Amino acid sequence: MVDFAETGMALTTAGLDEASHAAGIGLPEIWTVVSVETSGCGFLPDRRPKILFERHIFHRLTGGRYDADDPDISQPTAGGYGPGGAHQYERLAAAIRYDRTAALQSASWGMGQIMGENFRAAGFARVEDMVNAMVASEDGQLLAGVKFMVANGMTAPLRDRNWAGFARRYNGPDYARNNYDGHLQHFYQKYTDSSTPNLQIRAAQVYLVYNGITHLAVDGVAGPSTEAAVRQFQRSIGVEPSGIIDDALITQLLARLQ
């Protein structure tokens, strides 16, 4: 198994409810933040948490000692990200060779893209503990994100649907440049006008991606692409290709990942 990849469990009802209760906000607000911060799910297809390595954070945490040795992973200015996905783990691995703790603190992790240096605000004694939670499940990722928001006074503007106020606290002073508050308002309206994502469908989509059907969108909606992906998987394990998403399918998908 690739380093930082373990179970990669999809978001559950229990995890969503725990996060909602911890933040004192409703499910539409939770899903609004998740939708803006997370494209699909909190994991890559290889079950490693999604990350973004920040070279300027590593520079700050290590006093710039490695700027000359590897400017790709240590510089006083942000940037130099390159492609997402596996490439970010290549950058993280390069930084770990110099200083593992500083490297883990210099990446943003999971569904909420919480910086590792914020591990205490996210409810952990060590950054290693935070990373372990991020690796294990989306439930752990979401709860860490919620605890970070609570610790930094972000839940009040979210409850009040003060999108600009929340965006400023969560995304920084340049939030308007990326229309962060506008995206928040869009998704909140979407989830109040219709239902929030179906967690069983979404879990099936996540596990189908892990099983190699990587083109599939993870949105909790059982459209034609999802049904076709289910049938493809069912044929691959020699069962009737019904296209139905149920507990039996989830069990079959997880069994193939052992």
C-alpha positions in Angstrom: 0.0 0.0 0.0 1.2 3.5 -0.8 2.3 5.5 2.2 -0.5 7.6 3.7 -3.1 5.2 2.2 -5.2 3.0 4.5 -8.9 2.5 4.6 -10.0 5.8 3.2 -13.6 5.3 4.4 -16.3 7.4 2.9 -18.4 9.9 4.9 -21.1 8.2 7.0 -24.4 9.4 8.6 -22.8 9.1 12.0 -19.8 11.2 11.0 -21.9 13.9 9.4 -24.2 14.1 12.4 -21.3 14.3 14.8 -19.8 17.2 12.8 -23.1 19.0 12.6 -23.6 18.7 16.3 -20.0 19.8 17.1 -20.4 22.9 15.0 -24.0 23.7 15.9 -24.9 24.1 12.3 -27.3 22.3 10.0 -26.5 19.8 7.2 -27.0 22.3 4.4 -24.3 24.5 5.9 -22.0 21.5 6.4 -22.5 20.4 2.8 -21.9 23.9 1.5 -18.4 24.1 3.0 -17.6 20.5 1.9 -18.7 21.3 -1.7 -16.6 24.4 -2.0 -13.5 23.0 -0.3 -13.7 19.4 -1.8 -13.8 18.4 -5.4 -15.5 15.0 -5.1 -14.3 13.3 -2.0 -11.4 13.9 0.5 -9.3 11.1 -1.0 -7.4 10.4 -4.2 -8.3 7.3 -6.1 -5.4 5.5 -4.4 -7.0 6.3 -1.0 -4.5 8.9 0.1 -6.0 12.1 1.5 -6.1 15.0 -0.9 -3.3 17.5 0.0 -1.7 20.7 -1.1 1.9 21.3 -0.1 2.7 24.9 0.8 6.4 25.7 0.3 6.2 29.1 2.1 4.9 27.4 5.3 7.7 24.9 5.2 10.1 27.8 4.7 8.7 29.5 7.8 8.7 26.4 10.0 12.2 25.5 9.1 13.7 29.0 9.1 14.5 28.8 5.4 17.3 26.3 6.0 16.4 24.3 2.9 15.6 27.1 0.4 18.8 26.6 -1.5 18.8 22.8 -1.4 15.3 22.4 -2.8 13.5 25.7 -3.9 10.5 23.6 -5.0 9.5 22.8 -1.5 11.0 25.7 0.5 10.6 29.3 -0.5 9.5 32.5 1.3 6.6 33.0 -1.2 3.6 30.8 -2.0 3.3 29.0 -5.3 5.1 26.5 -7.3 2.4 23.9 -6.7 2.4 22.1 -10.0 -0.2 19.4 -10.6 -2.5 18.2 -7.9 -2.9 14.7 -6.8 0.2 12.4 -6.6 2.6 15.3 -7.4 1.7 16.9 -4.1 2.9 13.8 -2.3 6.1 13.9 -4.2 6.7 17.4 -2.9 5.7 16.3 0.6 8.1 13.3 0.4 10.9 15.6 -0.6 10.2 17.9 2.4 9.9 14.9 4.8 13.5 13.9 4.0 14.5 17.2 5.6 12.0 17.5 8.4 9.0 15.2 8.7 7.1 17.2 11.4 7.5 20.5 9.5 6.6 18.8 6.2 3.3 17.4 7.6 2.4 20.8 9.1 3.1 22.4 5.7 0.4 20.5 3.8 -3.4 21.1 3.8 -5.3 17.9 4.4 -8.6 16.2 3.4 -12.1 17.5 2.9 -11.6 20.8 4.7 -8.0 21.3 3.5 -6.9 22.1 7.1 -3.3 23.0 7.3 -1.2 20.6 9.3 0.2 23.4 11.4 -3.4 23.9 12.7 -3.4 20.4 14.3 -4.2 21.8 17.8 -7.1 23.9 16.7 -8.4 20.8 14.9 -8.4 18.8 18.1 -5.1 16.9 18.1 -2.1 16.8 20.3 0.4 16.2 17.5 0.3 16.7 13.7 0.9 12.9 13.3 -2.4 12.3 15.1 -4.2 14.7 12.8 -2.7 13.0 9.7 -3.7 9.6 11.0 -7.3 10.8 11.3 -7.1 12.3 7.8 -5.8 9.0 6.4 -8.5 6.9 8.1 -11.8 8.4 7.0 -13.8 11.3 5.7 -15.6 11.3 9.0 -12.2 12.1 10.7 -11.5 14.7 8.1 -14.8 16.5 8.5 -14.7 16.5 12.3 -11.2 18.0 12.3 -12.4 20.7 9.9 -15.4 21.4 12.1 -13.3 21.6 15.3 -10.9 24.0 13.4 -13.9 26.2 12.5 -15.2 26.2 16.1 -11.8 27.1 17.5 -11.4 30.0 15.2 -14.9 31.5 15.6 -16.1 30.6 12.1 -19.3 28.9 12.9 -21.3 32.0 13.8 -21.0 33.6 10.4 -21.8 30.2 8.9 -25.0 29.9 11.0 -25.9 33.5 10.0 -25.2 32.7 6.3 -22.8 35.6 6.3 -20.8 34.2 3.4 -18.3 37.0 3.1 -17.6 36.9 6.9 -17.1 33.1 6.8 -15.0 33.3 3.6 -12.7 36.0 5.0 -12.0 33.8 8.1 -11.7 30.5 6.3 -10.1 31.5 3.0 -8.3 34.6 3.9 -8.6 38.3 2.8 -8.3 37.5 -0.9 -11.4 35.4 -0.8 -13.3 37.6 -3.2 -10.8 37.1 -6.0 -11.9 33.5 -6.3 -15.6 34.4 -5.6 -15.4 32.1 -2.6 -18.4 33.7 -0.9 -20.4 33.5 -4.1 -19.7 29.8 -4.4 -20.8 29.3 -0.8 -24.0 31.1 -1.4 -24.6 29.0 -4.6 -24.2 25.7 -2.9 -26.3 26.7 0.2 -29.1 27.7 -2.2 -28.7 24.4 -4.0 -29.0 22.3 -0.8 -31.9 24.3 0.6 -33.8 24.1 -2.7 -33.2 20.4 -3.0 -31.8 17.5 -1.0 -28.3 17.1 0.3 -26.2 14.2 -1.2 -27.3 10.7 -0.6 -24.6 9.1 1.6 -25.1 5.5 0.4 -24.9 6.6 -3.2 -21.9 8.8 -2.5 -20.1 6.0 -0.6 -20.7 3.6 -3.6 -19.2 6.3 -5.9 -16.1 6.7 -3.7 -15.5 2.9 -3.5 -16.1 2.5 -7.2 -13.4 5.1 -7.8 -11.1 3.1 -5.5 -11.9 0.1 -7.6 -10.6 1.7 -10.7 -13.6 3.5 -12.2 -11.8 6.8 -11.8 -13.8 8.9 -14.2 -16.9 8.7 -12.0 -18.1 11.9 -10.2 -18.6 11.7 -6.5 -21.7 13.7 -5.9 -24.2 11.5 -4.1 -26.6 11.4 -7.1 -27.4 8.2 -8.8 -27.4 9.3 -12.4 -26.7 7.2 -15.6 -22.9 7.3 -15.2 -23.2 5.9 -11.6 -25.6 3.2 -12.7 -23.3 2.2 -15.6 -20.3 2.1 -13.2 -22.2 -0.1 -10.8 -23.1 -2.5 -13.6 -19.5 -2.5 -14.8 -18.3 -3.4 -11.3 -21.0 -6.1 -10.8 -20.0 -7.8 -14.1 -16.3 -7.7 -13.0 -17.1 -9.8 -9.9 -19.5 -12.1 -11.7 -22.9 -11.0 -10.2 -26.1 -9.9 -11.9 -25.5 -6.4 -13.2 -28.6 -4.8 -11.7 -27.1 -1.3 -11.3 -28.7 -1.2 -7.8 -26.9 0.5 -5.0 -27.6 -1.2 -1.7 -25.8 -2.6 1.4 -24.8 -5.7 -0.5 -23.0 -3.6 -3.2 -21.1 -1.6 -0.6 -19.9 -4.8 1.0 -18.8 -6.2 -2.3 -16.9 -3.0 -3.2 -15.1 -2.9 0.2 -14.3 -6.6 -0.1 -12.4 -6.0 -3.3 -10.2 -3.4 -1.5 -8.9 -5.8 1.1 
